[in-house]
Amino acid sequence: MKEEKLPITLVVVTLNEEANLRRCLQSADFCEHRIVVDSGSTDRTLDIAKELDAEILTRNWTGFADQKNFGVNAAKTDWVLCLDADEEISPELRRNILSLGKKLSELDGFELNRHAFYLGRFINHSGWYPEWRLFLYRKSHGTWGGLEPHAEVQFHGRMSRVAGDLYHYTYRNIQHHVQKSLGYAEAAAAAMNRRNRRATFLDLCVRAPWAFFRSFILRQGFLDGFAGLVIAWVTGYYTFLKYAYLRELNTKSREI
């Protein structure tokens, strides 16, 4: 018996995601419509999207929030499910979304619990889990915004949660983690600078060690073993670079 589709549009933002996209799209095949917003992939990303009958929209990269909003605006249904290509709906989460039924008419949004897989294990602490995020919502009740690169839905309406994990196959290895953190730190610093945020010497001295301590001790990253230690150190590294980049941008702004 063919499974009935839900009146939901899946929106996925991509750039060279051939290693992840198939898993993501197949896990959300219950969606009536699926959209891939691509910003110039040179691998097999678009071939995979075509093979799985996803609509492909191409545009230059304009930021996480703007790319997601572009895809949401193109949705043909009132409800949208916004995922990253490296995310996958677990079997339990899938069953619970399919059983929402009447709740789709009574509510305006649902938070999903993202569960990261890193260095061969699911991370259960370190500030990475639980991580409830609003990814399933009526497009008329939410807009992606927030500080780049950590976009989030600015939402108004009635909200609940759906049990079951949203698997997040985050960084391939430590090198990938560090490389991505470099880019995220630059993007965050640029966004902060645009908002006239200033980096003080105290920020540079205190925020990175505090980020490590919060991740490894307060958020019990030590219980995640070696992976938790790496997460804490890279979190501190990212935090220092973010404020160092911001300090550099502040200095350039004053010189202009």
Secondary structure, DSSP 8 states (H G I E B T S, - for coil): -----EEEEEEEEESS-TTTHHHHHHHTTTEEEEEEEES---SSHHHHHHHTT-EEEE-----HHHHHHHHHHT-SSSEEEEEETTEEE-HHHHHHHHT-TTHHHH-SEEEEEEEEEETTEE--STTTSS-EEEEEEEGGGEEEESSTTS-EEEE-S-EEEEEEEEEEE--SSHHHHHHHHHHHHHHHHHHHHHTT----HHHHHHHHHHHHHIIIIIT-GGGGHHHHHHHHHHHHHHHHHHHHHHHHHHHHHHH-
